[in-house]
Amino acid sequence: MVLLVAAVISGCPFGPFDQQSGDLKIYVSKLREEFQKISPPPGATPTEDPTVHAKRWTALIQGRYASHLPVDSVLRSYRQQLSSNGWTYWGQSKGLSNWREIYCKGEFGASVDGEPVDGSFVYIFSMSWNSVTPQQCTTKKHNS
């Protein structure tokens, strides 16, 4: 556990999976496959390489991006790609300046979270395993 924390803090994108269960490796692999199917919209620039954080019962992969595109264009791009890859729209939340759209696919969750910064929008596209159950994915809708 200490090694994983050190790897994440140092910026290493992958934890020491030799200490993890075989199931975690499988789910992290599936999560990476799903993440690679989705491209940032044209005009969105990665601000860092995607990172993977994994613990025994959960995993997260995320990429950070900046864009001068309107928020609606960014969200529309992700909505179309996720939908065409079998993801279900789960809902949206908006604050005064930030926004979030949430999707699910079985035990996997995905979100696009962003806010305006210095004339552009900075956002995170992430996918996670074990953050939602298949039952929640098919029944619950999140809106605010």
N, C-alpha and C positions, 0 to 999 in steps of 0.2 A: 504494500500500500504506500509506503513512504517513497519507494522508487517511482511509482506512478505519479505522485504529487510532484516530485522533483522533475520528472520528465515534462509534465505539463507546464510548470513554472518556467523551466528553461526554454520553452518554446518548441521542444521536440514534439512533432505532431503525433507520435505513436507511443503508447505506453508499453511496459514490459509484459507482453501477453503470455510469456512462459509461466507467469504466476497466475494466469486467469484460467477459467474453465474452458473446455472445448466449445461449449455452446456460445460463449461470449465471442470467440473467434469467428464462429459461423455468422452470428448476428452482425458483428462489425463488418465482415466481408459483404453481407447482403446490404447493409447500410451504405457502404462505399459504392456498391453497384448502383443503387438507387440514386445516390447523390450525383454520380457521374452522368446519369441520364439527363440531368437538368442543367441547362447552360444559363449564365447570366444574360440579360437582354443586351443587344448591341448598344454600346455607349456606357455600359456599366464596367467599371474597372476594379479588379481585386485590389484590396489594400493590404492583404497578407495572404499567405498560402492557407488553404483549408486545414483545420486542425481536427483531430479525433481525440475525444476524452472518453475513457472507458473504465468502468468499475465492474464488479462482479455481476450486478443485475441491471445495469443500464449503460447505454452508450450514446454519444452525441458526436456528430460531425457538423462543422459549421465553416462558412466562408464569409468574409467581410468585404463589402463593396461600396464604392462611391459612384454616384451617377448624377448627371444634370438633367436626366429624363424626368418628366412629371411622374409623381407617385403612381397615378393610375396606369401609366404605361409599364412601369416596373411590375406592378401587381398583376396586370393583364398577362404579361409574358410568363410569369411563374404559374398563374392560374391555368393558362392554356397547356403549358408543358406538363404540369403535375396531373391535370385531368386526363391528358392523352396517355399518361403512364399509369393510370389506374388509381390515382389518389382521389379522395373525397374531400370536397370543401367542407370545413367544419365550422368556420365562422370568422368574424373580424372584430377587432376592437380598435378604438381610436381614442387618443388622449388629446390634449390641447395641441401638441405638435408631433406626437409620435403615432405610429399606426402598426397594426399587426394583423396578418392573415394566417389562419391555421388550417392545416390539412391532415388527413390521416389515411393510412393504408394498413389494415390489420393492426399489428402491434407497433407500427411505425408512425411517428408524428413528424410533421414538417411545418416550418413557419418562416415567414418573411417579416422581419421586425425592422423598422427604420424611423429616422427622424431627420429633420433638416439641420445641416451644419455648414456654415459659411457659404451659403448660396447653392449648395448641392444637397443631395440626399445620401446619407450614409445608412446602410442597412446590412443586416445579417440574414443570410439564408441558412437554415439549419434543418437537420433531420436527426431524429432520435429513435432509439429502440427502448421499449418498455416504459414509455411516458404516457401511453394510452392503451387501453385494452381493445380488442376487436369489438366487444359489445359497446363500448363508448363510441367507437368510430362509427358504428351503424345507427346509434340511437341519439346521441347527444349533439346538440348544436350550440355553439358558443357565440353569442353576439352581445356587444355592449357599445 
